[in-house]
């Protein structure tokens, strides 16, 4: 965990970074299928586009 090693002088922050890394890795396992991941990416992109267009108005 390279990221956690960068904050070794801050034990509370280090613990939170380690927790975040573990949570992120577990979340990645939920959608292991590349098709599902691709669909989620497309959906997220479309929502961001909609939000940007709405903000312009």
C-alpha positions in Angstrom: 0.0 0.0 0.0 2.2 2.8 -1.3 -0.3 5.5 -0.5 -0.5 4.5 3.1 3.3 4.5 3.3 3.4 8.2 2.4 1.5 9.1 5.6 3.5 7.0 8.1 3.9 10.0 10.5 0.1 10.4 10.7 -1.3 7.1 12.2 -5.0 8.1 12.1 -4.7 9.3 8.5 -2.8 6.1 7.6 -5.5 3.9 9.1 -8.1 5.8 7.1 -6.2 5.4 3.8 -5.7 1.7 4.5 -9.5 1.4 5.1 -10.3 3.3 2.0 -8.0 1.1 -0.1 -9.6 -2.1 1.3 -13.1 -0.7 0.7 -12.2 0.3 -2.9 -10.8 -3.1 -3.7 -14.0 -4.8 -2.3 -16.2 -2.4 -4.3 -14.3 -3.4 -7.5 -15.2 -7.1 -6.9 -18.9 -6.4 -7.0 -18.7 -5.6 -10.7 -16.0 -7.9 -11.9 -17.7 -8.3 -15.3 -16.2 -5.9 -17.9 -19.6 -5.4 -19.6 -21.1 -4.3 -16.3 -18.2 -1.9 -15.6 -18.4 -0.5 -19.1 -22.1 0.1 -18.7 -21.6 1.8 -15.4 -19.0 4.0 -17.0 -21.3 5.0 -19.9 -24.1 5.7 -17.5 -21.9 7.9 -15.3 -20.6 9.8 -18.3 -24.1 10.4 -19.6 -25.2 11.7 -16.2 -22.2 14.1 -16.1 -23.0 15.3 -19.6 -26.6 16.0 -18.5 -25.4 17.8 -15.4 -23.0 20.0 -17.4 -25.7 20.9 -20.0 -28.2 21.7 -17.2 -25.6 23.9 -15.4 -25.0 25.9 -18.6 -28.7 27.0 -18.8 
